[in-house]
Amino acid sequence: MEAFSNWLWKDEFWLPPGVSFKDLQDKPGFYYAKPRDLPMMVVYAIGLFVLRLLFERVVTKPLAKKLNIRDKTKKPVENECLEKVYKDKRSPSEDHMRSLAKALNWSNKKVDNWFRRRRNQDRPKLTKKLAEASWRCFFYLVSFTFGMSFLVQAPWFWDNLKCWTDYPRQTLWPSVYYYYMLEGGFYISLLFSIMRDNRRKDFVEQLIHHTATIFLILFSYVANFVRVGSLVMAIHDISDIILECAKCFVYAKMQVLADNLFTLFAIVFIVSRIIIYPYVVIHTTWVKSMWLFRPYPGYYFFNALLMVLQLLHIFWSAIIIKMAVKMAAVGKLEKDDRSDVEEETSDDEENDTDNHVLKKME
């Protein structure tokens, strides 16, 4: 174990040539980021997870009532034959559904509606989606506001070359410490709740994003890349506030507000992550940093993590542009291509007996 610890904390991996952790000792008025601070992020993660549960109970439920958001999914009529087919295949082919309709003496539309309702029954409820979106909106708003409150006073915010001035012998501002604990704790808490949250089509990409972000936060803290790290976190938070707020209005069926917020989100996302992020962050870490110190293994690892995030930005930008094109074509915001959205059904051919059964089941 000691051998592994010695290997993991080799000075030449984490710090520039000629600098060791022993050189980074606290002194009056000068505090360095240290590996021993990292367990506090787990404490923050647990605290945020508990706070989220309280938020859902105290804020989300009244909010859902105020926005008139209810779970109105209609349950399908009980049918053992169709249930058996559904467990094997959620979306049978048209030929298969025609044969089922013939065997049950049902219309094709009625069988199609049954499968739509059954799939809807297994999808996340609107109130659960609202709980997730409203919590994230609240957190990103608080985190971004806190971050900007001290970043506008930070010299490296206005001149990113100062991210590297005297690196790595840079004092850790208390506000930067709390910003790191808050953001690191939040993304760790997302790993706690990822199986509890709505599962989207880009689940793998989201998991990669959360993991890369956590590694980026942890590594940048230990290697004292906290100045550029604080810029990365602020750049990511601003568009997420708008996105999560837009989702809340989508669930509330406030289409005009949702459309306007999505348009704003698309602009802010592309400007912040496709223009500002490469210019302000990647350019300064790949180019400007080398003006002041020689590269080393940890430097390349940090830049690799930043590039993983940029590739994900490009992936999500393609989804956003696709949604924006659809919105322009139909005049309103279509469903999120990543989401498992409830399907509409038509009851025109269902008889009164079935409707009566459904009402009793609901």
Secondary structure, 3 states (H helix, E strand, C coil): CHHHHHHHCCHHHHCCCCCCHHHCCCECCECCCCHHHCHHHHHHHHHHHHHHHHHHHHHHHHHHHHCCCCCCCCCCCCCHHHHHHHHHCCCCCHHHHHHHHHHHCCCHHHHHHHHHHHHHHHCCCHHHHHHHHHHHHHHHHHHHHHHHHHHCCCHHHHCHHHHCCCCCCCCCCHHHHHHHHHHHHHHHHHHHHCCCCCCCCCHHHHHHHHHHHHHHHHHHHHCCCHHHHHHHHHHHHHHHHHHHHHHHHHHCCCHHHHHHHHHHHHHHHHHHHHHHHHHHHHHHHHCHHHHCCCCCHHHHHHHHHHHHHHHHHHHHHHHHHHHHHHHHHHCCCCCCCCCCCCCCCCCCCCCHHHHHHHHHHC
